[in-house]
Amino acid sequence: MAEAVMTVRPRDAHRDARRRRSLFSQVTEFASASGVGQKAGIALAATGLVLTVTVPSTGPMMSTAATGNTSAAAASVAAQPEVSAAAGAKIDFNRTYIATKGDPDGKLKQLLSAQSAGTITRAASTGSLGAPLAQMVSASPFGFRVSPITGGSGEFHRGQDYAAQCGTSVMAAASGTVTFSGWHPYGGGNRVVIDHGNGLETTYNHLSSSNVQVGQKVSRGDVVALSGTTGASTGCHLHFEVMVNGEVVDPTGWL
């Protein structure tokens, strides 16, 4: 009777090492091709071996001596100019010193603080005062005209007239201090005067009433009175004046 003989092949000492290398290669290829997110970990278990592959987080590539690469982020930082101030420099964040289109009072205060109102050019002053009425409809300009009361020619009109129904809100053209509020004996009727500093004043005339007192602080746009037809007036309107060092000037050079 023939006896079965089982041949045992000799153990390959490098077989397990080859399997491990093959598995590592597979995991590495999978991680590279799968496009997993930042800082993602892939854990695989095979034949008792656990491998963890971590995909590096995305970030700026910094230049290194080995690679010679220069990152865009590093170049951007390097391109920024250095901003510095002297040790004794004065830095003032007060709102009144910030002049922008959104801060017209700041612009006016900066303009007036730099020089007297009498030396300011029309180009610099235009637009520095706000409108005293919500709707500005010109009725009679500044300068010489025919008097609407006497009919005589050559009358000097000290301000700008704007059409406004009696009782229309009259607003401060800029921030300042009220220096007069009452009856004007020379034709202005009920009158309000606001001092804006450095020789600049505005006046509001022929008012039906006013709601401010002498010494009161007002801000640009505050309602200071209601329009009317008091004093030397032929109908409801606002007579608006701008005075520089006590002398009237054309209001349109400031509005």
Secondary structure, 3 states (H helix, E strand, C coil): CCCCCCCCCCCCCCHHHHHHHHHHHHHHHHHHHHCCCCCCEEEEEECCEEEEEECCCCCCCCCCCCCCCCCHHHHHHHHCCCCCCCCCCCCCCCHHHCCECCEHHHHHHHHHHHCCHHHCCHHHHCCCCCCCCCCCCEEECCEEECCCCCCCCCEEECCEEEECCCCCEEECCCCEEEEEEEEECCCCEEEEEEEEECCEEEEEEEEEEECCCCCCEECCCCEEEEEECCCCCCCCEEEEEEEECCEEECHHHCC
